[in-house]
Amino acid sequence: MDRRVKKTWNVTYRAARRVAITVIGTTVVLLGVAMLVLPGPGLLTIVGGLAILGMEFAFARRWLGRIKKETRNAVEKVKERVRQKRTGGTTPPRP
């Protein structure tokens, strides 16, 4: 294959991949937003759409990282409340 043809093919492939990821990721996010008011796992679908978009876009990776961090914090708070409830509220806070 000629060098120019290879380069053109590579550029075309990357552009097509980016467009496909954008369309699919945006569609999944929008379906998730719709599922917030319709029956279905809206939040999980939005996270899935952001994961798809994160393959190409830094903003989606940042949002996904923040969602993961906030989810971990919320889970730890719930675990702490459950521990306190089980022991009568005498458990010292975990570091």
N, C-alpha and C positions, 0 to 999 in steps of 0.2 A: 504494500500500500504506500502511496505517495505520502510524504511528510505533511503536506498541506491538507490532504484528505483526512489523515489521522487527527490533525489538530481541529479541523472543522467538525469531525465526528465527535471528538471529546467535548468541544464547546456546546454542540447541539445536545449531546447526552446530558451534560450538567444542567443546561437550561431546562430541558424537558423534565428532568428529575426534580428540579426546584419547583417548577410549575405544578407537577403532580403532587408533591408533598404539600404545597401550599393549598391546593384545592381540597385534597383529602383531609388534611388537618383542620382547615377552616370549617369544612362540612361537619366533621365530628364534633368540633367545639360548638357549632351552632345547634346541632342536634342535642348536645348536652344542655345547652341553655334552654331549649324548648322543653326538655325533660324535667327541668326544674318546676314547671307548672303542669306538665303532663306526667302520666305514670311512667316511671323508668328511673334508672340510676343516673340522674343528671350530673352530679358532682364527679362520679367516676368517669363518665363519658367526657366531661370537660378535661379532666386530668389526662385521659388517653389522647385527646386531641392535641393538648399541649405537648405531650411526649412525641407525637408525630411531628408537630411543627418544630420541636426542639432539635430534630435531626438536621435542620437547615438554618434555624434562626436563633440567635443568642437571646433575644428577649423572651422567647418561650422557655428556654433552658433556665433563665433567671426566675421567671414566674414559677416554674415547676419546682425549682430549688426552694423557693420561699414557701410554697404550699407544703412541701415535705417537712420543712423545718417547723412550720406552724402546726402541722398535724402531729409531729413528734411531741411538741410542747403540750398540746391538748391531751394526748394520750397519757403523758406523764402526770398531768394534773388530775385526770380521772383516776389513774392508778393510785395516786396519793390519797384522794378522797375515799376510795374504796378501802384502802389500808386503814385510814383513820376511822372509818365507820365500823370496820370489823373489830378494831382494838379499843373502841370507845374513845377515840380522839387523843390517845396518849403517844402515838408514834411520832418521834422526832422527824423533822423534814429531812429528806435525803439530799445529799449534795448534788 
